[in-house]
Amino acid sequence: MSLKFGYVSNGLSDHRLEHALELLADNGYSGVALTLDHVHFDPFAPRMRARAARLRSELDALGLEAVVETGARFVLDPRRKHFPTLVSDGRQRRVDLLCTAVDVAAELGAPVVSMWSGAAPANGWYTRGTTVSRSISPMRQP
């Protein structure tokens, strides 16, 4: 196994995705961490599979690999950064985003999904083990 360098797409949010990918390939990067957000790959836009297939073709043509990243700040709530979380009201929206990320990764052939759970509440009210287990249990489907 050799060391490969990638770059997260949200660091190039002022570029169209196709231009960002070309810049990465031209500068010797081996891959991209694709942030699911409204900028480069909107997880809620229609035709996800078709868009992912087109992106996979672009990645292949440039010799880039991908991982999928779910840490976009306002992807689920335009007013509250990283909200809802896996331990807050509305957690199903976060679970749905994470499941979509897995679907996008499968379409891209991406071996890794970075699953951002959201920010911990400032008051620290949750018990880590029980709350997180309860939060991710809807993701476990037969």
JOVEN-V983931 format. One record per pair of residues at least 6 apart in sequence whose C-alpha atoms are under 8 Angstrom apart, sorted by sequence separation. I is the first residue (numbers start at 1). J is the second residue. D is the distance in Angstrom with one decimal. If there is no record, write none. Layout:
I_J_D / I_J_D
//
This chain:
24_30_7.8 / 25_31_7.9 / 34_40_7.8 / 35_41_7.1 / 36_42_5.8 / 37_43_6.5 / 59_65_6.5 / 74_80_6.6 / 76_82_7.4 / 77_83_5.9 / 84_90_5.8 / 85_91_5.6 / 86_92_7.8 / 105_111_7.0 / 24_31_7.6 / 34_41_7.6 / 36_43_5.8 / 59_66_7.7 / 74_81_5.1 / 75_82_7.7 / 76_83_6.3 / 77_84_7.2 / 84_91_5.7 / 105_112_7.3 / 9_17_7.8 / 12_20_6.2 / 24_32_7.8 / 73_81_4.9 / 74_82_6.0 / 76_84_6.9 / 86_94_6.3 / 105_113_6.8 / 73_82_4.9 / 74_83_7.4 / 84_93_7.1 / 85_94_6.2 / 86_95_7.1 / 72_82_7.2 / 84_94_6.3 / 9_20_7.4 / 21_32_7.6 / 71_82_7.5 / 102_113_6.6 / 101_113_6.9 / 7_24_7.4 / 76_93_7.2 / 98_115_6.4 / 6_24_8.0 / 76_94_7.5 / 7_29_7.2 / 6_29_5.4 / 9_32_6.4 / 17_40_5.5 / 94_117_7.3 / 5_29_5.4 / 6_30_5.6 / 7_31_6.6 / 8_32_5.6 / 9_33_5.9 / 10_34_7.6 / 16_40_7.1 / 4_29_7.5 / 5_30_5.5 / 6_31_4.3 / 7_32_5.0 / 8_33_4.4 / 9_34_5.2 / 10_35_6.1 / 4_30_5.8 / 5_31_6.5 / 6_32_4.9 / 7_33_5.9 / 8_34_6.1 / 9_35_5.8 / 13_39_6.4 / 4_31_7.6 / 6_33_6.7 / 8_35_6.9 / 13_40_7.4 / 70_97_7.8 / 70_98_7.2 / 10_39_8.0 / 10_40_8.0 / 9_40_7.5 / 70_101_7.1 / 86_117_5.4 / 32_64_7.0 / 34_66_6.7 / 36_68_7.3 / 69_101_7.7 / 85_117_5.6 / 86_118_6.6 / 30_63_7.1 / 31_64_4.6 / 32_65_6.4 / 33_66_5.7 / 34_67_6.2 / 35_68_6.2 / 36_69_6.3 / 68_101_6.6 / 85_118_4.3 / 87_120_7.9 / 30_64_5.2 / 31_65_4.3 / 32_66_4.9 / 33_67_4.8 / 34_68_4.9 / 35_69_4.6 / 36_70_5.7 / 84_118_6.7 / 85_119_6.5 / 29_64_7.6 / 30_65_6.3 / 31_66_5.4 / 32_67_6.5 / 33_68_5.5 / 34_69_5.6 / 35_70_5.8 / 36_71_7.7 / 37_72_5.9 / 83_118_6.1 / 85_120_7.7 / 31_67_7.8 / 33_69_6.0 / 35_71_6.9 / 36_72_6.6 / 68_104_7.5 / 82_118_4.8 / 83_119_7.4 / 25_62_6.2 / 35_72_6.4 / 38_75_7.1 / 68_105_6.0 / 82_119_5.9 / 21_59_7.5 / 25_63_7.3 / 37_75_5.6 / 67_105_6.9 / 25_64_6.9 / 36_75_7.8 / 87_126_7.4 / 18_58_7.6 / 22_62_7.1 / 95_135_8.0 / 99_139_7.3 / 21_62_7.7 / 95_136_7.2 / 66_108_7.2 / 68_110_6.9 / 66_109_7.7 / 67_110_5.0 / 70_113_7.7 / 71_114_7.8 / 95_138_7.6 / 66_110_5.3 / 67_111_6.4 / 68_112_6.4 / 69_113_5.9 / 70_114_6.1 / 71_115_7.4 / 87_131_6.2 / 91_135_7.2 / 95_139_6.8 / 65_110_7.1 / 66_111_7.8 / 67_112_5.0 / 68_113_4.7 / 69_114_4.7 / 70_115_5.6 / 71_116_5.2 / 87_132_6.7 / 67_113_5.9 / 68_114_6.2 / 69_115_6.7 / 70_116_5.5 / 86_132_6.9 / 67_114_7.7 / 69_116_7.7 / 71_118_7.7 / 87_135_6.4 / 86_135_5.5 / 86_136_7.4 / 56_107_7.6 / 52_104_6.5 / 56_108_5.2 / 55_108_7.4 / 56_109_7.8 / 43_97_7.3 / 53_107_6.4 / 49_104_7.3 / 52_107_5.9 / 53_108_6.7 / 48_104_7.4 / 52_108_6.1 / 43_100_6.9 / 43_101_7.6 / 49_107_6.6 / 36_101_7.5
//
